[in-house]
Amino acid sequence: MSKFYVWAYFGDPRENSAMKFSVLKELTQDHHIFDGSLWCNWTVVVSSYQTLTQRHGPSMQTQWRRKELEMPENQLKDLMQIPDPKWLCYLHGVFCTLVLDEAHQL
């Protein structure tokens, strides 16, 4: 019998403390759920489009570039929609399958 490892990734972790699954505070490329081990095949991350956009979207990447790379404003604007694989919150390719069900917002 297989067992899924379920993680919540939304809201404030303090709000989710009563839930019966683990809560991710931060999801980055180097998080252990992406280490390639066999148990990763059975890992499910429950999130929302809004959470992924707020924490991993262009505005967060721009903040990272401004703070960590000290990039000038004109360059930030030009690169707003261009992903940077060096940013640890860039999650391209880390999930085998991504299902976004936001039907409640229609």
C-alpha positions as CSV (number, residue, x, y, z in Angstrom):
1,M,0.0,0.0,0.0
2,S,1.4,3.4,-1.0
3,K,1.4,6.5,1.2
4,F,1.3,10.1,0.0
5,Y,3.3,12.7,1.8
6,V,1.1,15.8,1.8
7,W,2.3,19.3,2.3
8,A,0.3,22.5,2.6
9,Y,1.7,25.6,0.9
10,F,-0.7,28.5,1.4
11,G,-1.6,31.2,3.9
12,D,0.3,31.7,7.1
13,P,1.8,28.6,8.6
14,R,0.4,29.6,12.0
15,E,-3.1,29.5,10.6
16,N,-2.6,25.9,9.4
17,S,-1.3,24.4,12.6
18,A,-4.4,22.4,13.3
19,M,-4.2,20.6,9.9
20,K,-3.1,17.0,9.8
21,F,-0.3,17.5,7.2
22,S,3.0,19.3,7.2
23,V,3.1,23.0,6.3
24,L,5.8,24.4,4.0
25,K,7.0,27.9,5.1
26,E,9.1,28.4,2.0
27,L,9.3,26.5,-1.3
28,T,12.6,26.7,-3.1
29,Q,14.6,24.8,-5.7
30,D,16.8,23.3,-3.0
31,H,14.0,22.1,-0.7
32,H,14.4,18.5,0.2
33,I,11.1,17.5,-1.5
34,F,12.9,18.1,-4.8
35,D,16.0,16.0,-4.0
36,G,15.2,13.2,-6.4
37,S,14.8,10.5,-3.8
38,L,12.1,7.8,-4.3
39,W,9.8,9.2,-1.7
40,C,9.5,12.4,-3.7
41,N,7.4,10.5,-6.2
42,W,4.7,10.2,-3.5
43,T,4.8,13.9,-2.4
44,V,1.8,16.1,-3.0
45,V,1.9,19.9,-2.4
46,V,-1.5,21.5,-1.9
47,S,-1.4,25.1,-2.8
48,S,-3.3,27.7,-4.8
49,Y,-2.6,29.7,-7.9
50,Q,-2.7,32.9,-5.8
51,T,0.0,31.6,-3.4
52,L,2.3,30.5,-6.2
53,T,1.9,33.8,-7.9
54,Q,2.5,35.9,-4.8
55,R,5.5,33.9,-3.7
56,H,7.1,32.9,-7.0
57,G,5.7,35.4,-9.5
58,P,7.4,38.3,-11.3
59,S,6.9,40.8,-8.5
60,M,8.8,38.6,-6.0
61,Q,11.6,38.0,-8.5
62,T,11.8,41.7,-9.0
63,Q,12.2,42.2,-5.3
64,W,14.9,39.6,-5.2
65,R,16.8,41.3,-8.0
66,R,16.4,44.7,-6.4
67,K,17.6,43.5,-3.0
68,E,20.1,40.7,-3.7
69,L,21.5,41.8,-7.1
70,E,21.1,45.5,-6.5
71,M,19.8,45.9,-10.0
72,P,18.9,49.4,-11.2
73,E,15.1,50.2,-11.7
74,N,15.3,50.6,-15.5
75,Q,16.9,47.1,-15.8
76,L,14.3,45.7,-13.4
77,K,11.5,46.9,-15.6
78,D,13.1,45.4,-18.7
79,L,13.5,42.0,-17.1
80,M,10.2,41.9,-15.2
81,Q,8.8,39.0,-17.3
82,I,12.1,37.1,-17.8
83,P,12.7,34.3,-15.3
84,D,16.1,33.9,-13.6
85,P,17.0,30.3,-12.9
86,K,19.5,31.5,-10.2
87,W,16.6,32.7,-8.1
88,L,15.9,29.9,-5.6
89,C,12.2,30.6,-5.8
90,Y,12.2,29.8,-9.5
91,L,10.4,26.5,-9.6
92,H,10.4,25.7,-13.3
93,G,10.8,22.0,-13.9
94,V,10.7,20.9,-10.2
95,F,7.2,19.4,-10.4
96,C,6.3,16.5,-12.6
97,T,2.6,17.4,-12.6
98,L,0.9,20.6,-11.7
99,V,-2.9,20.8,-11.3
100,L,-4.5,24.1,-10.7
101,D,-8.1,24.0,-9.8
102,E,-9.4,27.6,-9.4
103,A,-12.9,26.9,-10.6
104,H,-14.3,28.6,-7.5
105,Q,-13.0,31.9,-8.9
106,L,-15.0,31.7,-12.1
